[in-house]
Amino acid sequence: MTSTLFFKPRPSSTLAEIASATGAELADPTRADTIITGIASLDEAGPMHLTFFENLRYAGDLETTRAGACLVSARFEGRVPPHVAVLRSKRPFHAFVAYSRQIYEDALRPEPDFGAGGISPTAVIHPSARLEDDVIVEPLAVIGPDVEIGSGTVIGAGVVLATGVKIGRDCNIGTGTNIQRALIGNNVLIHPGCHIGQDGFGFIFAGRHTKVPQIGRVIIQNDVELGAGTTVDRGSLRDTVIGEGTKIDNQVQVGHNVVIGRNCVVAAKCGLAGSLTLGDNVALGAMVGINNHVTIGDGAQITAMSGVKDSVPAGERWGGFFAKPTKQWFREILAVERLGRSMAPGAAAKSGDIDKD
């Protein structure tokens, strides 16, 4: 159920107000004045909570829910218990998120960890650094020479910004993050513990390994989000680039010279080797590994835990190890399973294939 421990309590809403805010239709207009005080999942909701349903996997939870109201499509409306008010919506989850964003705006991005504005007296800021108005710098942050930070940006506790780093407006740089040799746009959200702009893994591997100078930068465009513990290496000869609107999950490794397009989604623990390219709107499932110098075309999708060694055409869906088009991958898996069953002890006897003579 919704916790008020870390987020501010919200004013109550009537079902009529929720319907207006979400574009949903209240199935029983006589319930328009019913009060809702929060949001919750089907299984944890109480009589004054709003919930949603759109996946048959949770049909059992819908049957037993104690929620006061439920966003649901007309297709599943008949499954809602009589005591639950129905808010009819073509896309229930989207409507639920729209309402949640409205009442829990402070949960959309981290607030200052210490709840105070301004610049902490324990922060270390070089005299040549330039901070616009309304920048928040929390305790023990270190801001180096010639750093520039735009208005509305929050620099978390213990953050280190090395010489010449540029950060735009309305950004959040999470606690313990280290940034060097990087240019960062506006409205960028970087969660705690990220490392950006360090050396890429560049060596000549021959006997005693010889380090290759990494002289590029990291460019992070507007509206990007990086999950906690993610690492983005700077380029060697060209820049490492993350395109606008891209969302990257926790503990992802982005190698040197990688170019990620706009509005990509990269799930947790992916490893992107050096000099690969992701087009726009690419989606990578969790723990995908991609070889260097590979190109993933616009709109392509790679299923979780896949290993990609070849370039993927735009718009295709690949998976497996090594990755290939998913239809081919599934056919091969089924063929191997059939072969395994045919070779199992007793399989021939069960199928009548043994000569009875």
C-alpha positions in Angstrom: 0.0 0.0 0.0 1.0 3.6 -0.5 3.5 4.8 2.2 3.4 8.4 3.5 6.7 7.9 5.3 8.9 9.4 2.5 6.4 11.3 0.3 4.1 14.1 1.4 0.4 13.2 2.1 -1.9 14.1 -0.7 -5.3 15.8 -0.6 -8.2 13.5 -1.3 -9.9 13.4 -4.7 -13.4 12.5 -5.8 -14.0 9.9 -8.5 -15.4 12.7 -10.6 -12.1 14.6 -10.3 -10.1 11.4 -11.1 -12.2 10.7 -14.1 -11.6 14.3 -15.4 -7.9 14.1 -14.7 -7.4 10.7 -16.5 -10.0 11.0 -19.3 -11.8 7.9 -17.9 -15.5 7.4 -17.7 -17.2 6.7 -14.4 -19.5 3.7 -15.0 -21.8 4.6 -12.1 -22.3 8.4 -12.0 -24.0 8.1 -8.5 -20.5 7.4 -7.1 -19.1 10.7 -8.4 -18.6 12.1 -4.9 -16.8 9.0 -3.5 -13.5 10.1 -1.9 -10.2 8.5 -2.8 -7.2 9.2 -0.6 -4.4 7.3 -2.4 -3.2 4.7 -4.9 -2.2 1.1 -4.4 -1.9 -2.3 -6.2 -4.9 -4.6 -6.5 -3.7 -6.9 -3.7 -2.9 -4.1 -1.2 -5.6 -1.5 -2.0 -8.1 -0.5 0.7 -11.6 1.0 0.4 -10.2 4.5 -0.2 -7.6 3.6 -2.8 -7.5 3.8 -6.6 -6.0 0.8 -8.4 -6.0 -0.5 -12.0 -6.4 -3.8 -14.0 -5.4 -4.7 -17.5 -3.5 -8.0 -17.3 -5.3 -11.3 -16.9 -2.4 -12.6 -14.9 -3.8 -10.6 -12.0 -7.4 -11.7 -12.4 -7.3 -13.4 -9.0 -6.2 -10.2 -7.3 -9.0 -8.3 -9.0 -11.6 -10.8 -7.7 -10.4 -10.3 -4.1 -9.4 -6.6 -4.1 -10.7 -4.3 -1.5 -10.1 -1.2 -3.6 -12.6 1.7 -3.7 -12.1 2.3 -7.4 -10.4 0.6 -10.4 -9.4 1.8 -13.8 -10.2 -0.9 -16.2 -11.0 -1.4 -19.9 -14.6 -2.1 -21.1 -13.3 -5.6 -22.0 -12.7 -6.6 -18.4 -15.3 -4.4 -16.7 -17.5 -7.4 -15.9 -14.8 -8.9 -13.8 -14.7 -6.0 -11.3 -16.4 -6.9 -7.9 -19.6 -4.9 -7.2 -18.2 -3.0 -4.3 -15.4 -1.4 -6.5 -16.3 1.7 -8.5 -15.4 1.3 -12.2 -13.5 4.0 -14.1 -13.6 2.9 -17.7 -10.5 3.6 -19.7 -9.0 2.4 -23.0 -5.5 2.3 -21.4 -6.0 1.8 -17.7 -2.3 1.7 -16.7 -1.6 4.9 -18.7 -4.5 6.6 -17.0 -3.3 5.3 -13.6 0.2 6.7 -14.2 -1.2 10.1 -15.4 -3.1 10.4 -12.1 -0.1 9.2 -10.1 2.2 11.7 -11.7 -0.2 14.4 -10.8 -0.5 13.6 -7.1 3.0 12.4 -6.6 5.0 14.9 -8.6 7.8 14.9 -6.0 8.4 11.2 -6.7 9.4 11.8 -10.3 12.9 12.9 -9.5 15.1 13.0 -6.4 14.6 15.8 -4.0 17.7 17.2 -2.1 18.9 14.5 0.3 19.2 17.0 3.1 16.1 19.0 2.3 17.9 22.3 2.2 18.4 24.8 -0.6 21.5 26.8 -1.5 25.1 25.7 -1.1 26.3 23.7 1.8 29.1 25.2 3.8 31.0 21.9 3.6 31.0 21.9 -0.2 34.3 22.7 -2.0 33.8 25.0 -5.0 36.7 26.3 -7.0 36.7 30.1 -7.5 36.6 29.7 -11.3 33.5 27.5 -11.3 30.3 29.3 -12.5 27.0 28.4 -10.9 23.7 30.0 -12.1 21.0 31.1 -9.6 19.0 28.4 -7.7 21.7 25.7 -7.9 21.7 23.4 -4.9 25.0 22.0 -3.8 24.8 19.4 -0.9 27.4 18.6 1.8 30.9 17.4 0.8 30.4 17.9 -2.9 33.6 19.0 -4.8 33.3 21.3 -7.8 36.5 21.8 -9.8 37.9 24.6 -11.9 35.9 26.0 -14.8 32.9 23.8 -14.1 29.5 25.3 -15.2 26.2 24.4 -13.7 22.8 25.7 -14.9 20.0 27.0 -12.7 17.7 24.6 -10.9 20.3 21.8 -10.9 20.9 19.8 -7.7 24.4 18.5 -7.0 24.1 15.7 -4.4 26.3 15.0 -1.4 29.8 13.8 -2.2 29.6 14.4 -5.9 32.9 15.2 -7.6 32.8 17.3 -10.8 36.2 17.5 -12.4 37.7 20.4 -14.4 35.7 21.8 -17.2 32.5 19.7 -16.7 29.4 21.5 -18.0 25.9 20.6 -16.6 22.7 22.2 -17.9 19.6 23.4 -16.1 17.2 21.4 -14.0 19.4 18.4 -13.6 19.9 16.1 -10.7 23.3 14.6 -10.0 22.9 11.8 -7.4 25.0 11.3 -4.3 28.5 9.9 -4.8 28.6 10.4 -8.5 31.9 11.3 -10.2 31.9 13.2 -13.5 34.9 14.2 -15.6 35.4 15.4 -19.2 31.6 15.5 -19.9 29.1 17.9 -21.3 25.6 17.3 -20.0 22.4 18.9 -21.3 19.2 20.1 -19.5 16.8 18.0 -17.4 19.2 15.1 -17.0 18.7 12.8 -14.1 21.7 10.9 -12.9 21.1 8.5 -10.0 23.6 7.9 -7.2 26.9 6.3 -7.7 27.4 6.8 -11.4 30.9 7.3 -13.0 31.0 9.3 -16.1 34.0 10.3 -18.3 36.6 8.0 -16.9 39.1 6.2 -19.2 37.8 3.7 -21.7 39.2 0.2 -21.8 41.8 0.9 -24.6 45.0 -1.2 -24.9 47.2 -2.8 -27.5 47.0 -6.4 -26.3 50.4 -7.8 -27.1 52.7 -9.2 -24.5 52.9 -6.2 -22.1 49.6 -4.4 -22.7 50.1 -0.8 -24.0 47.5 1.8 -22.9 45.9 3.9 -25.7 45.2 7.5 -24.8 41.5 8.2 -24.3 41.1 11.8 -25.4 37.4 12.0 -26.2 34.5 13.3 -24.1 31.1 12.1 -22.9 28.1 14.0 -24.4 24.8 13.5 -22.6 21.9 15.3 -24.3 18.7 16.6 -22.8 16.1 14.5 -20.9 18.4 11.5 -20.4 18.2 9.4 -17.2 21.0 7.2 -15.9 20.3 4.6 -13.3 22.3 4.1 -10.1 25.8 2.6 -10.5 26.0 3.1 -14.2 29.4 3.8 -15.9 29.9 5.8 -19.1 33.5 5.8 -20.4 34.7 8.8 -22.4 35.7 8.4 -26.0 39.2 7.5 -27.2 39.3 9.5 -30.5 35.6 10.4 -30.8 33.0 11.2 -28.2 30.8 8.8 -26.3 27.3 10.1 -26.9 23.9 9.4 -25.3 21.0 10.9 -27.3 18.1 12.9 -25.9 15.3 11.2 -24.1 17.2 7.9 -23.6 16.6 6.0 -20.3 19.3 3.8 -18.9 18.8 1.5 -16.0 21.1 0.6 -13.1 24.6 -0.9 -13.4 25.0 -0.5 -17.1 28.4 -0.3 -18.7 28.7 2.1 -21.7 32.1 1.7 -23.4 34.2 4.3 -25.1 33.1 5.8 -28.4 29.6 4.3 -28.0 26.8 6.3 -29.7 23.3 5.8 -28.3 20.5 7.4 -30.3 17.4 9.2 -29.1 14.7 7.7 -26.9 16.4 4.3 -26.3 15.7 2.1 -23.4 18.6 0.1 -21.8 17.7 -2.2 -19.0 19.8 -3.2 -16.0 23.3 -4.7 -16.3 23.7 -4.4 -20.0 27.3 -4.2 -21.3 27.9 -2.0 -24.4 31.3 -2.6 -25.8 33.4 0.2 -27.4 32.5 1.9 -30.7 29.1 0.3 -31.1 26.1 2.3 -32.3 22.5 2.1 -31.2 20.0 3.8 -33.4 16.9 5.8 -32.2 14.2 4.0 -30.2 16.3 0.8 -29.6 15.2 -1.3 -26.6 17.7 -3.7 -24.8 16.5 -6.2 -22.2 18.3 -6.8 -19.0 21.9 -8.2 -19.1 22.3 -7.9 -22.9 25.9 -7.9 -24.0 26.8 -6.3 -27.4 30.2 -6.7 -29.2 32.2 -3.7 -30.2 31.8 -2.0 -33.6 28.2 -3.5 -34.0 25.3 -1.3 -35.1 21.7 -1.9 -33.8 19.3 -0.3 -36.2 16.5 2.2 -35.4 13.6 0.6 -33.4 15.3 -2.8 -33.0 14.7 -4.8 -29.8 17.1 -7.3 -28.1 15.6 -9.7 -25.6 17.1 -10.1 -22.1 20.3 -12.0 -21.5 21.2 -12.1 -25.2 24.7 -11.9 -26.6 25.0 -9.8 -29.8 28.0 -10.2 -32.1 26.4 -9.1 -35.4 24.7 -5.9 -36.5 20.9 -5.9 -36.2 18.7 -4.4 -38.9 16.3 -1.6 -38.1 13.0 -2.7 -36.6 13.9 -6.3 -36.0 13.7 -8.3 -32.8 16.6 -10.5 -31.9 17.5 -12.8 -29.0 19.6 -15.7 -27.8 23.3 -16.5 -27.6 24.5 -15.6 -30.0 21.6 -13.4 -30.9 19.6 -14.0 -34.1 16.0 -13.1 -35.2 13.7 -14.3 -32.4 11.5 -16.5 -34.7 14.6 -18.4 -35.9 15.9 -18.6 -32.3 12.6 -20.1 -31.0 12.5 -22.6 -33.9 16.0 -23.8 -33.0 15.2 -24.1 -29.3 12.1 -26.2 -30.1 14.2 -28.4 -32.4 16.8 -29.0 -29.8 14.1 -29.8 -27.2 12.5 -32.3 -29.6 15.9 -33.9 -30.2 16.5 -34.1 -26.5 13.2 -35.8 -25.8 13.9 -38.3 -28.6 17.2 -39.2 -27.1 16.0 -39.6 -23.5 16.2 -43.1 -21.9 13.0 -45.1 -22.8 11.9 -42.6 -25.4 12.1 -45.1 -28.2 10.2 -47.8 -26.3 7.4 -45.3 -25.5 7.1 -44.4 -29.1 7.1 -48.0 -30.3 10.3 -47.6 -32.3 12.0 -50.7 -30.8 12.0 -53.9 -33.0 10.0 -56.4 -31.0 11.8 -59.3 -32.7 
